[in-house]
Amino acid sequence: MNIRISILIPINVLLLFGELLYTQQWEIQNTPTTNDLWAVHFIDANAGVVVGNNGTVLYSTNGGLSWISGTNPSVARLNDVQLLDANLGFAVGFLGTIIKTTNGGMTWTQLMSDTLVLNDIHFFNPNNGIITTGGDLLKTTNGGQTWSTQSVTTTRSLGKMAFADASVGVILAGGDRDNSFYFRTTDGGLSWNEHTISVGDGFLGISFGSATTGTIAGPDGKIYRTTDAGTTWFSQISGYTNTLHAVSMDDVYNASSIGTLDITLRTTNGGALWNNEINPLPGTGNLYNVFFIDANEGWAVGTGGKIIHRVPTIIEPDEQKLSGSSGEAGDNFGISVA
């Protein structure tokens, strides 16, 4: 005897399940280099630049589907890169190297060379920018044609920085066994004040997701968060015990952190829970930098010329297995089971 059961399922329930089929995954992108890569920056879903050892500069105009080597007059290691639009960008690194592109990374001109190690760069607009080096900042007001020195500290080494808005910014400055140090400005970098966090060894990566909310990451899987623009910080549990090299916040809820052994951590609830997102890398190298353009899509770079891309994937429900009519909210689909 056959028993046929008819079930009416509200369409809004099916839509709910449809949302659960919206997933993300990391994929490997092919690159023309085996040099270690230290920084990545995209201006939109298509235009991006990556920099690394031996003056390596790669650029893409299609979201990393293809990466092309740019022409760089310097062979110094490059530590950071920033695009201001699809054409204009700057990169900095060892030997006081500052280079500039006006065609999206295809060709670069050298603006400065020295004996300094330049760690990080931040341009507020095409004319005004700052660079961290040792205990000083290099500052330009004319698009990098000339640079002046601003002394910040004589006892710390300035590393990565991030700005919550045009006025408030934070520079990480290493640490000792008991404390981590950072410098904070509330006037756009005109003055800086030193602060401490009562946890040792310092932090390596920083990002702001809003004018008040930021995240820092570092050794031993440490992740700390601020909700008052860097005035105070509190710890979060990453579930990871090795070094986290960088973090990228998309907003106050979504962020990614990457690090040793190719780890990719992700939170979607403001850091209350960090999950280890599986990626296709073998877990034997390091990821050094990460950058997201929105809550779903981002890129991470690291040892051996590796670039991975986190891409949103939508799995469509198989509507052929559903019998029903209009599909508007409030309608029902009927499923018959024999």
N, C-alpha and C positions, 0 to 999 in steps of 0.2 A: 504494500500500500504506500503510495506517495503522499506526502503531506506538503502542501504549499503554504508558505508563510509570507505575507506581505507586510513590509515594514515601511512606514512613512518617516523620513528623516528631514527635519527642517533644513532649508538651504543654508541658514546661518551657521549651523553645526558643521556642514561640509566646508564652508568657507574657513571656519576655525581650523579644521584639519588641513586645509589648503595652506594656511600660514605655516603650519608645522613642517611642510615640505619645502620651505624656503631655507636653504642651507648655504654654508660657506666652506671653501676648501682652499688649501695652499697648493700651488703648482710651481714646478721648477721652470724658469725661463732660461733659454740658451744665451750665452754671452761669448764674446770673442777673446776673453782673457782668462788667465788663471791667477792673476794678481789678487791679493786680498783687497776687498772693497770696504771702505770705512764710512761712507755716507750716501744717502739717497734722498732726493727731493723731487716731488711732482707738483706741477702747477694746476693740473687738471687730470682727468682720467687718461689722457693721451701723452702729454709732454712731460718728460722727466729726464733727470741727469743723475748719474752715479759716478763717484770718484774713489780712488784708492792708491795703492802702492805704485811707485815708479811713474808717477804722473798720469796714471790711468784716468781717462775720462770717457764715459760711455753716455750716449744720449739715445732717447727713443721718442718717436712721434706717434706711436700706436699702443701705448700702455705697456710696453715691454715685450710685445710679440716679437719684435726684433730690436736688438741693441747694436749700435754702430759706434766705432771708436772715433772720438773727436780729436782734433789736432791741437796739441798742447806743447808750448815751447819749453816747459819745465818737466824734468824727470823726478822731481821731489815728490815724496808721499803727500797725498792730499787728505786732509782730515774732515773737511766739511764742505758743503755746497748748498747754495740757496738760489732758487729761481724767483724772480719778481714778476715775470710774465712768461709767455711762451718763447720769448727771445732773449731777454736780459737775465744774466745770472753771474754769480761770483763763487769762487772756490778758494780755500786757503789750506796751508799745510806746512811742511818742514821747509827749512832754509828760507824762512820769511816769505814764502811764496803766496802771492795774491794774483789770481788770474780772473779774467772777465770774458764773458761771451755775449754777443749781441745777435746770435742766430740760433739760440736754443741748444747750444753745446757743440755745434758742428766745428767751430774754430774758436780758439781762445787767445787772448793777448795778455802778456805779463805786465802787471801794474807795479809790482815790487818784488825784490828778493833781498834776503838778509841772512843773518845767522839765527834768527828767532824761530821758535816753534809756535806756529799759529794753530790754535785748537778749535775755535768755533767762530761762526760769523752770523751776524743778524743785521739785515737792512730793514729800516723802518719804511723806506721809500727809495726810489732810484738814486737819490742824492745822499741820504744820511744812513750811515751804517757803523757798526762797531765789531771789533774782533778781540777775542781773549788770547793773551799770550803772557806766560809767567804770572807776575802780579799786576800786570798792566792791561789797559785797553788801548787798542788803536782805533781812532775815530776819523771818519771822513764826512765832509759836508758837500762834496762835489763829485759824487759818484765814483770815488776811488782814485781820483787823479792825484790827490795828496792826502797824507795821513798824519795825525798828531797823536801824541801819547798822553794818556790819562792814568796816573798812578792810583791803584785801588788798594793794594796791600803789599807789604814788604815781607810777609811771613807765610803767605799761602800761594798756591799755584792755581790760577783760574782755569776752569774747564768748560763744560757745557753750560749753555744758558738758554732761557726761554722767557718770553714776555707774555704776561696776561693781557695787557693792552698797551697802548702807546706810552703809558707812564710807569707801570709796575712791571719789574723784571727781577729775575733771580739768576745768579751765577753760582754753580757748584764749585767748591774749592777744596776738595779732598778731606782728609781727616786723620786722626791718630787713633790710638787704641780705645779711647773713651768717647770721643766726640767726632761729629761730622760738621763741616763748616760750609757756610754759603753767604753770599753777599746779596743784598736786596736794595733796589732803588724804587722810589715812588715819584721820581721827577724825570723819567725818561733817560736815566743814565748820567745825569749831571752830578749826582752824589750817590755813594754806596755805603751801606752799613753792614758790619759783620754780625752774623748770627750763628748759633750752634744748635745741633740736634743731639740729644744725649744717647747716641749710638755710634760705635766706632767705625773706622775704615773709610768713611766718605761714601758719596754717591756718584754714579757715572752718567745717568740719563735723567732728563727732565722734560716735561711737557705740560702745557696748560690746555684745558678743555673749555675754559670760560674765563671771565674776568676775575673769578674768585677761586676756581677749582683747578688744582694741579696735582701731578704725580711725579715722584722721583724713585729711581731704582738703582741697585748697586750690588756689591758683593754679598755672598751668602743668601741670595734670593730676597734681599731686603726691598720692600716697597713701602713708601710712606706717601701720605696724601694730605693736601691742604684744602680747606674750604674758606680761607680768609686771605687768599692771594699771597701765601707764603709767609705770613706772620707766624703761624704755628703749624706743626706737622704731627700726624699720628700714624702709627704703624698699621699695615694690613698684612694678612697672611697670604703669601704667594704659593705655598706648598712646594717650593723649590729651594734647594740649598746651595746651588752654584751661582756664579756671577751673572747678573743681569746687566747688559751693557747699555740698553737704551729703552725708551718708552715713547709711545705716541698716543696722545689723547685725541679723540674725535669730538667728544662733547663731555658732559659731566658723568655720563653713564658708561660709554664705550671707550676702551683703551687696550693697547697691546704692548707687551714687553718681550724682548728677545735677549738671548745671551749664549752662554757656554753650552756646548754639546747640542747646538742647533735648536735650542728650546724656543717655542713660541707660546707665550701665555696670553690669555684673553679674558677680559671682564666685560660684562654687559650690564652690570648693576652697581657701577661706581666703585668697584673694588671689594665689595662685600665677599665676592667669590671670584678667584682667579682659576681658570681652567687651562690645562695643557692641551692646546690644539695640535692635533697630529699633523705633521707636514712630511713631505716625501724625502727629506734629507736623511742621511744615514746616522746622524747623531754623533759624529766623530769630529766635527769642526765647531766653529763659532759663528754666531751672527752678531754683527757689531752695530747695526743701525736699522731703524724701522721708520716708515712714514706712511700715514693713512690720509686719504683725501676725503673720506666720509666714514660713516659707521660700519661700512661693509668691506671696502676695498683698500688694500695697502700693499706695500712692498718691503722686503727685508733683504739686507745684503751682508756678506761675510767672507770667510776664508775661501781661497781658491777660485775667486771670481763668481761665487754663487749669488744668484738672485732668485728669491721666491716671491710669488704674487698671490695674495689672498683675494679670491674672486667670488662674488656672490653667485649662487646657482639656484635656479628655481625649477623644481620638479613639478610639472603640471599633473594634476589628477587625471586619471583615465576616464574621461567623460563618456566613452563608449560603453562603459559598464554600468552607467547610471541611466535610468529611464525617468523622464520628467519633462517639464515644459519650460516655462519662461526663465527660471533661475534667478528671479528677483527675490530680495529679502522678504521673508514671510511665506514663500512658496515651499512646497514639499517635494522631495524626490521619493519615488517608490522603488524598493529593491525586493525582488521576489526570490525566495530561496526554496528550492524543491527538495 
